[in-house]
């Protein structure tokens, strides 16, 4: 059985999805569907160098649309029929569309709302995020070193990488503490991320009620039973298929830790083959850390290498 996973914000790039758009009718239709729902040209923004592609409000629906356009193109050309789905942060919304829980049109409106609320939650320049990279990170110990700082663990991406999120002014102190604590760890790195807000931290708490209202507004258009094939970032296991639970978990994801390691183990237990579909391929490397193979498709050329290994030459 094929499992498909989708990366989230940060995977965007100018021109993403253009080869699928130009070559596959189903992919073009996905961009048209999203544009009609939002009232602006999603394809034009995805294929341009416009700085809006770095604004959370715009980039979230753009990534989601591109990933669904790619998936539909692969279904059209290669007839793939994924059974299970997962996505990292924003990618969880793509997974919901792919599984048939919510339509693409409703999803792009929800993610544009989500992006707008996330950006407004904290003024630009106040929040920050950073990746902590080291072999076999001890999460409880790391939490102790950060416990008195306005910083939370945003993502547990792999055994070797977590992301912290919170007040930008506290990030340098966090770096000094962790560097001193992990001096004996091989390959310790601390990488500040170029983000406009402290995602998946306590500072997103102020928007949870507004976002819950937005989700409840479209609840009549949701097929909750199909969410049983989609993993939850918040819990690390498959969604229950209960509408109220789904909404609660998607809201909690805003300020909660993305339990990606748990998601990977949950998906790997059901999958014969895992394929990452998106503009970039961060998830493949995360799967490697738990000893699970994951193919990545970022372009049509990459798709040929996965599905036509005997004929692909580029």
Secondary structure, 3 states (H helix, E strand, C coil): CEEEEECCCCCCCCCCCHHHHHHCHHHHHHHHHHHHHHCCCHHHHHCCCCHHHHCHHHHHHHHHHHHHHHHHHHHHHHCCCCCEEEECCCHHHHHHHHHCCCCHHHHHHHHHHHHHHHHHHCCCCCEEEEEEECCCCCHHHHHHHHCCCCEEEEEEEECCEEEEEEEHHHHHHHHHHHHHHCCCCCCCEEEECCCCCCCCCHHHHHHHHHHHHHHHHCHHHCCHHHHHHEECCCCCCECCCCHHHHHHHHHHHHHCCECHHHHHHHHHCCCCEEEEECCCCHHHHHHHCCCCCCEEECCHHHHHHHHCCCCCCC
